[in-house]
Amino acid sequence: MNLRGLAGSRVSIIDDGQQIAGTCGGRMDPPTNYISPETYDQVTVIKGPQTVRYGPVGSAGTVLFEREHDGYTVSGFEGEQA
């Protein structure tokens, strides 16, 4: 991913509220290597260091990958002891 000609640690990647980073110290695998955009409900691009709402800001910008989480509609549970 390249945002304003910048990439790597200058782009902050947020996956469902958590910042992710590549695992290779030599930067051979970017954080977006672990993202499949088609599995997310919304992708938001925030250009530049305009907000600190999502943690440390990359100088190029922040990309948010978000899913809608449907919770349980019925609280509690039932069961039988065997």
A tleap script that builds the chain and sets N, CA, C and O, in Angstrom:
source leaprc.protein.ff14SB
mol = sequence {
  NMET ASN LEU ARG GLY LEU ALA GLY SER ARG
  VAL SER ILE ILE ASP ASP GLY GLN GLN ILE
  ALA GLY THR CYS GLY GLY ARG MET ASP PRO
  PRO THR ASN TYR ILE SER PRO GLU THR TYR
  ASP GLN VAL THR VAL ILE LYS GLY PRO GLN
  THR VAL ARG TYR GLY PRO VAL GLY SER ALA
  GLY THR VAL LEU PHE GLU ARG GLU HIE ASP
  GLY TYR THR VAL SER GLY PHE GLU GLY GLU
  GLN CALA
}
set mol.1.N position { 0.847 -1.165 0.000 }
set mol.1.CA position { 0.000 0.000 0.000 }
set mol.1.C position { 0.891 1.227 0.000 }
set mol.1.O position { 1.897 1.286 0.708 }
set mol.2.N position { 0.516 2.175 -0.783 }
set mol.2.CA position { 1.300 3.389 -0.916 }
set mol.2.C position { 0.352 4.578 -0.768 }
set mol.2.O position { -0.596 4.704 -1.543 }
set mol.3.N position { 0.585 5.430 0.190 }
set mol.3.CA position { -0.279 6.567 0.466 }
set mol.3.C position { 0.566 7.833 0.374 }
set mol.3.O position { 1.450 8.061 1.201 }
set mol.4.N position { 0.291 8.649 -0.631 }
set mol.4.CA position { 1.061 9.866 -0.863 }
set mol.4.C position { 2.537 9.577 -1.105 }
set mol.4.O position { 3.398 10.356 -0.697 }
set mol.5.N position { 2.827 8.479 -1.755 }
set mol.5.CA position { 4.206 8.143 -2.044 }
set mol.5.C position { 4.948 7.560 -0.859 }
set mol.5.O position { 6.150 7.311 -0.951 }
set mol.6.N position { 4.264 7.337 0.250 }
set mol.6.CA position { 4.894 6.791 1.447 }
set mol.6.C position { 4.310 5.425 1.759 }
set mol.6.O position { 3.146 5.162 1.459 }
set mol.7.N position { 5.095 4.574 2.347 }
set mol.7.CA position { 4.621 3.228 2.683 }
set mol.7.C position { 5.329 2.777 3.964 }
set mol.7.O position { 5.978 3.576 4.639 }
set mol.8.N position { 5.199 1.509 4.283 }
set mol.8.CA position { 5.878 0.952 5.455 }
set mol.8.C position { 5.336 1.501 6.751 }
set mol.8.O position { 4.121 1.595 6.928 }
set mol.9.N position { 6.230 1.869 7.669 }
set mol.9.CA position { 5.817 2.323 9.001 }
set mol.9.C position { 5.183 3.706 8.970 }
set mol.9.O position { 4.658 4.163 9.986 }
set mol.10.N position { 5.221 4.379 7.832 }
set mol.10.CA position { 4.612 5.708 7.734 }
set mol.10.C position { 3.102 5.626 7.491 }
set mol.10.O position { 2.411 6.645 7.510 }
set mol.11.N position { 2.597 4.422 7.264 }
set mol.11.CA position { 1.157 4.203 7.109 }
set mol.11.C position { 0.702 3.349 8.281 }
set mol.11.O position { 1.185 2.231 8.459 }
set mol.12.N position { -0.218 3.861 9.077 }
set mol.12.CA position { -0.741 3.140 10.228 }
set mol.12.C position { -1.929 2.291 9.774 }
set mol.12.O position { -2.875 2.816 9.187 }
set mol.13.N position { -1.885 0.968 10.045 }
set mol.13.CA position { -2.956 0.046 9.655 }
set mol.13.C position { -3.698 -0.385 10.915 }
set mol.13.O position { -3.101 -0.929 11.844 }
set mol.14.N position { -5.016 -0.132 10.936 }
set mol.14.CA position { -5.852 -0.486 12.081 }
set mol.14.C position { -6.842 -1.561 11.651 }
set mol.14.O position { -7.652 -1.341 10.751 }
set mol.15.N position { -6.776 -2.725 12.295 }
set mol.15.CA position { -7.648 -3.864 11.989 }
set mol.15.C position { -8.621 -4.052 13.144 }
set mol.15.O position { -8.239 -4.530 14.212 }
set mol.16.N position { -9.877 -3.675 12.931 }
set mol.16.CA position { -10.912 -3.785 13.968 }
set mol.16.C position { -10.466 -3.194 15.302 }
set mol.16.O position { -10.637 -3.811 16.353 }
set mol.17.N position { -9.890 -1.987 15.251 }
set mol.17.CA position { -9.517 -1.270 16.462 }
set mol.17.C position { -8.130 -1.556 16.984 }
set mol.17.O position { -7.715 -0.945 17.969 }
set mol.18.N position { -7.388 -2.470 16.357 }
set mol.18.CA position { -6.050 -2.786 16.830 }
set mol.18.C position { -5.029 -2.491 15.746 }
set mol.18.O position { -5.208 -2.871 14.589 }
set mol.19.N position { -3.965 -1.816 16.126 }
set mol.19.CA position { -2.922 -1.506 15.164 }
set mol.19.C position { -2.115 -2.766 14.888 }
set mol.19.O position { -1.743 -3.487 15.814 }
set mol.20.N position { -1.848 -3.028 13.620 }
set mol.20.CA position { -1.053 -4.203 13.278 }
set mol.20.C position { 0.218 -3.753 12.560 }
set mol.20.O position { 0.265 -2.688 11.945 }
set mol.21.N position { 1.231 -4.585 12.656 }
set mol.21.CA position { 2.508 -4.291 12.013 }
set mol.21.C position { 3.006 -5.554 11.335 }
set mol.21.O position { 2.572 -6.656 11.671 }
set mol.22.N position { 3.905 -5.400 10.392 }
set mol.22.CA position { 4.505 -6.566 9.752 }
set mol.22.C position { 5.384 -7.310 10.744 }
set mol.22.O position { 5.840 -6.721 11.724 }
set mol.23.N position { 5.627 -8.577 10.511 }
set mol.23.CA position { 6.403 -9.375 11.461 }
set mol.23.C position { 7.877 -9.446 11.121 }
set mol.23.O position { 8.690 -9.807 11.972 }
set mol.24.N position { 8.233 -9.113 9.911 }
set mol.24.CA position { 9.621 -9.208 9.477 }
set mol.24.C position { 10.361 -7.918 9.834 }
set mol.24.O position { 9.918 -6.826 9.478 }
set mol.25.N position { 11.481 -8.043 10.533 }
set mol.25.CA position { 12.273 -6.877 10.899 }
set mol.25.C position { 12.852 -6.156 9.692 }
set mol.25.O position { 13.159 -4.966 9.770 }
set mol.26.N position { 13.004 -6.865 8.572 }
set mol.26.CA position { 13.530 -6.262 7.359 }
set mol.26.C position { 12.457 -5.634 6.494 }
set mol.26.O position { 12.724 -5.238 5.359 }
set mol.27.N position { 11.242 -5.539 7.019 }
set mol.27.CA position { 10.092 -4.933 6.336 }
set mol.27.C position { 9.752 -5.615 5.006 }
set mol.27.O position { 9.332 -4.963 4.051 }
set mol.28.N position { 9.940 -6.924 4.963 }
set mol.28.CA position { 9.646 -7.652 3.731 }
set mol.28.C position { 8.181 -8.056 3.654 }
set mol.28.O position { 7.718 -8.469 2.592 }
set mol.29.N position { 7.444 -7.947 4.747 }
set mol.29.CA position { 6.017 -8.244 4.724 }
set mol.29.C position { 5.254 -7.087 5.375 }
set mol.29.O position { 5.288 -6.938 6.597 }
set mol.30.N position { 4.578 -6.279 4.587 }
set mol.30.CA position { 3.836 -5.147 5.141 }
set mol.30.C position { 2.620 -5.632 5.928 }
set mol.30.O position { 2.164 -6.757 5.724 }
set mol.31.N position { 2.091 -4.799 6.824 }
set mol.31.CA position { 0.907 -5.188 7.599 }
set mol.31.C position { -0.278 -5.573 6.721 }
set mol.31.O position { -1.082 -6.424 7.103 }
set mol.32.N position { -0.391 -4.960 5.556 }
set mol.32.CA position { -1.516 -5.276 4.670 }
set mol.32.C position { -1.394 -6.667 4.068 }
set mol.32.O position { -2.329 -7.138 3.420 }
set mol.33.N position { -0.276 -7.329 4.265 }
set mol.33.CA position { -0.101 -8.701 3.795 }
set mol.33.C position { -1.094 -9.639 4.494 }
set mol.33.O position { -1.449 -10.686 3.953 }
set mol.34.N position { -1.533 -9.263 5.683 }
set mol.34.CA position { -2.432 -10.099 6.483 }
set mol.34.C position { -3.885 -9.642 6.397 }
set mol.34.O position { -4.731 -10.133 7.145 }
set mol.35.N position { -4.184 -8.713 5.500 }
set mol.35.CA position { -5.525 -8.153 5.357 }
set mol.35.C position { -6.150 -8.651 4.049 }
set mol.35.O position { -5.520 -8.604 2.993 }
set mol.36.N position { -7.376 -9.119 4.134 }
set mol.36.CA position { -8.165 -9.449 2.940 }
set mol.36.C position { -9.323 -8.457 2.894 }
set mol.36.O position { -10.333 -8.662 3.567 }
set mol.37.N position { -9.196 -7.388 2.112 }
set mol.37.CA position { -10.197 -6.315 2.130 }
set mol.37.C position { -11.629 -6.782 1.885 }
set mol.37.O position { -12.570 -6.169 2.389 }
set mol.38.N position { -11.808 -7.852 1.125 }
set mol.38.CA position { -13.170 -8.313 0.830 }
set mol.38.C position { -13.878 -8.893 2.044 }
set mol.38.O position { -15.089 -9.106 1.999 }
set mol.39.N position { -13.152 -9.156 3.132 }
set mol.39.CA position { -13.777 -9.702 4.340 }
set mol.39.C position { -14.206 -8.621 5.326 }
set mol.39.O position { -14.724 -8.931 6.398 }
set mol.40.N position { -13.994 -7.358 4.970 }
set mol.40.CA position { -14.350 -6.239 5.849 }
set mol.40.C position { -15.583 -5.523 5.324 }
set mol.40.O position { -15.845 -5.511 4.121 }
set mol.41.N position { -16.333 -4.929 6.235 }
set mol.41.CA position { -17.541 -4.197 5.860 }
set mol.41.C position { -17.227 -2.762 5.455 }
set mol.41.O position { -17.954 -2.167 4.660 }
set mol.42.N position { -16.147 -2.205 5.998 }
set mol.42.CA position { -15.827 -0.807 5.708 }
set mol.42.C position { -14.319 -0.604 5.756 }
set mol.42.O position { -13.641 -1.114 6.648 }
set mol.43.N position { -13.803 0.146 4.785 }
set mol.43.CA position { -12.396 0.539 4.748 }
set mol.43.C position { -12.361 2.063 4.672 }
set mol.43.O position { -12.962 2.659 3.778 }
set mol.44.N position { -11.655 2.690 5.613 }
set mol.44.CA position { -11.575 4.151 5.670 }
set mol.44.C position { -10.114 4.571 5.574 }
set mol.44.O position { -9.255 4.024 6.265 }
set mol.45.N position { -9.841 5.550 4.710 }
set mol.45.CA position { -8.490 6.081 4.566 }
set mol.45.C position { -8.473 7.503 5.125 }
set mol.45.O position { -9.245 8.356 4.688 }
set mol.46.N position { -7.593 7.751 6.088 }
set mol.46.CA position { -7.432 9.074 6.679 }
set mol.46.C position { -6.065 9.573 6.243 }
set mol.46.O position { -5.045 8.996 6.618 }
set mol.47.N position { -6.036 10.632 5.462 }
set mol.47.CA position { -4.756 11.106 4.939 }
set mol.47.C position { -4.004 11.947 5.967 }
set mol.47.O position { -4.592 12.725 6.718 }
set mol.48.N position { -2.711 11.767 5.975 }
set mol.48.CA position { -1.844 12.557 6.831 }
set mol.48.C position { -2.040 12.333 8.312 }
set mol.48.O position { -2.884 11.533 8.717 }
set mol.49.N position { -1.278 13.024 9.112 }
set mol.49.CA position { -1.378 12.903 10.573 }
set mol.49.C position { -2.478 13.803 11.135 }
set mol.49.O position { -2.206 14.674 11.961 }
set mol.50.N position { -3.720 13.596 10.691 }
set mol.50.CA position { -4.816 14.474 11.081 }
set mol.50.C position { -5.457 14.112 12.415 }
set mol.50.O position { -6.139 14.942 13.016 }
set mol.51.N position { -5.250 12.893 12.886 }
set mol.51.CA position { -5.888 12.478 14.131 }
set mol.51.C position { -4.979 11.532 14.908 }
set mol.51.O position { -4.198 10.786 14.318 }
set mol.52.N position { -5.085 11.568 16.223 }
set mol.52.CA position { -4.370 10.620 17.068 }
set mol.52.C position { -5.366 9.657 17.717 }
set mol.52.O position { -5.030 8.940 18.660 }
set mol.53.N position { -6.565 9.653 17.210 }
set mol.53.CA position { -7.634 8.820 17.768 }
set mol.53.C position { -7.312 7.321 17.703 }
set mol.53.O position { -7.767 6.554 18.552 }
set mol.54.N position { -6.543 6.910 16.715 }
set mol.54.CA position { -6.278 5.486 16.514 }
set mol.54.C position { -4.867 5.083 16.917 }
set mol.54.O position { -4.338 4.089 16.419 }
set mol.55.N position { -4.258 5.842 17.811 }
set mol.55.CA position { -2.929 5.497 18.299 }
set mol.55.C position { -1.847 6.241 17.551 }
set mol.55.O position { -2.105 7.278 16.938 }
set mol.56.N position { -0.621 5.709 17.599 }
set mol.56.CA position { 0.485 6.387 16.916 }
set mol.56.C position { 0.156 6.588 15.438 }
set mol.56.O position { -0.274 5.658 14.756 }
set mol.57.N position { 0.359 7.784 14.963 }
set mol.57.CA position { -0.043 8.133 13.604 }
set mol.57.C position { 1.119 7.971 12.643 }
set mol.57.O position { 2.238 8.400 12.924 }
set mol.58.N position { 0.842 7.345 11.504 }
set mol.58.CA position { 1.842 7.309 10.448 }
set mol.58.C position { 1.842 8.663 9.756 }
set mol.58.O position { 0.790 9.287 9.620 }
set mol.59.N position { 2.999 9.124 9.321 }
set mol.59.CA position { 3.072 10.449 8.701 }
set mol.59.C position { 2.328 10.508 7.374 }
set mol.59.O position { 1.914 11.588 6.950 }
set mol.60.N position { 2.150 9.375 6.713 }
set mol.60.CA position { 1.414 9.349 5.445 }
set mol.60.C position { -0.086 9.289 5.687 }
set mol.60.O position { -0.853 9.915 4.956 }
set mol.61.N position { -0.516 8.548 6.698 }
set mol.61.CA position { -1.936 8.436 6.981 }
set mol.61.C position { -2.276 7.167 7.741 }
set mol.61.O position { -1.393 6.428 8.177 }
set mol.62.N position { -3.563 6.929 7.890 }
set mol.62.CA position { -4.086 5.779 8.618 }
set mol.62.C position { -5.145 5.104 7.762 }
set mol.62.O position { -5.960 5.772 7.126 }
set mol.63.N position { -5.128 3.779 7.749 }
set mol.63.CA position { -6.147 3.020 7.033 }
set mol.63.C position { -6.872 2.142 8.051 }
set mol.63.O position { -6.251 1.339 8.748 }
set mol.64.N position { -8.200 2.307 8.126 }
set mol.64.CA position { -9.023 1.544 9.066 }
set mol.64.C position { -9.753 0.435 8.319 }
set mol.64.O position { -10.445 0.696 7.335 }
set mol.65.N position { -9.602 -0.787 8.779 }
set mol.65.CA position { -10.352 -1.922 8.256 }
set mol.65.C position { -11.320 -2.331 9.361 }
set mol.65.O position { -10.894 -2.729 10.445 }
set mol.66.N position { -12.639 -2.232 9.086 }
set mol.66.CA position { -13.631 -2.473 10.135 }
set mol.66.C position { -14.682 -3.471 9.696 }
set mol.66.O position { -15.080 -3.516 8.532 }
set mol.67.N position { -15.125 -4.276 10.663 }
set mol.67.CA position { -16.218 -5.236 10.447 }
set mol.67.C position { -17.371 -4.877 11.375 }
set mol.67.O position { -17.168 -4.340 12.465 }
set mol.68.N position { -18.568 -5.179 10.929 }
set mol.68.CA position { -19.735 -5.041 11.807 }
set mol.68.C position { -19.856 -6.325 12.612 }
set mol.68.O position { -19.897 -7.423 12.057 }
set mol.69.N position { -19.912 -6.169 13.917 }
set mol.69.CA position { -19.999 -7.337 14.795 }
set mol.69.C position { -21.426 -7.473 15.308 }
set mol.69.O position { -21.940 -6.603 16.011 }
set mol.70.N position { -22.043 -8.575 14.941 }
set mol.70.CA position { -23.389 -8.863 15.422 }
set mol.70.C position { -23.266 -9.687 16.692 }
set mol.70.O position { -22.661 -10.760 16.688 }
set mol.71.N position { -23.837 -9.188 17.773 }
set mol.71.CA position { -23.779 -9.896 19.043 }
set mol.71.C position { -24.939 -10.864 19.177 }
set mol.71.O position { -25.797 -10.958 18.299 }
set mol.72.N position { -24.950 -11.561 20.260 }
set mol.72.CA position { -26.051 -12.478 20.547 }
set mol.72.C position { -27.292 -11.670 20.904 }
set mol.72.O position { -27.200 -10.652 21.590 }
set mol.73.N position { -28.444 -12.121 20.442 }
set mol.73.CA position { -29.678 -11.407 20.737 }
set mol.73.C position { -30.333 -11.908 22.014 }
set mol.73.O position { -31.133 -11.192 22.618 }
set mol.74.N position { -30.010 -13.117 22.432 }
set mol.74.CA position { -30.590 -13.684 23.637 }
set mol.74.C position { -29.483 -13.838 24.678 }
set mol.74.O position { -28.456 -14.463 24.414 }
set mol.75.N position { -29.702 -13.264 25.865 }
set mol.75.CA position { -28.682 -13.398 26.896 }
set mol.75.C position { -28.877 -14.707 27.663 }
set mol.75.O position { -29.979 -15.251 27.743 }
set mol.76.N position { -27.784 -15.182 28.214 }
set mol.76.CA position { -27.849 -16.417 29.002 }
set mol.76.C position { -27.776 -17.658 28.139 }
set mol.76.O position { -27.641 -17.579 26.918 }
set mol.77.N position { -27.867 -18.803 28.789 }
set mol.77.CA position { -27.834 -20.069 28.062 }
set mol.77.C position { -28.532 -21.125 28.897 }
set mol.77.O position { -28.775 -20.935 30.089 }
set mol.78.N position { -28.845 -22.214 28.270 }
set mol.78.CA position { -29.500 -23.340 28.954 }
set mol.78.C position { -28.713 -24.606 28.669 }
set mol.78.O position { -28.043 -24.708 27.641 }
set mol.79.N position { -28.788 -25.542 29.548 }
set mol.79.CA position { -28.082 -26.801 29.334 }
set mol.79.C position { -28.559 -27.850 30.327 }
set mol.79.O position { -29.304 -27.551 31.261 }
set mol.80.N position { -28.123 -29.071 30.112 }
set mol.80.CA position { -28.468 -30.173 31.000 }
set mol.80.C position { -27.193 -30.820 31.486 }
set mol.80.O position { -26.216 -30.952 30.748 }
set mol.81.N position { -27.222 -31.220 32.739 }
set mol.81.CA position { -26.054 -31.898 33.292 }
set mol.81.C position { -26.106 -33.362 32.891 }
set mol.81.O position { -27.144 -34.009 33.030 }
set mol.82.N position { -25.011 -33.880 32.402 }
set mol.82.CA position { -24.973 -35.281 31.941 }
set mol.82.C position { -24.700 -36.221 33.060 }
set mol.82.O position { -24.635 -37.431 32.848 }
savepdb mol mol.pdb
quit
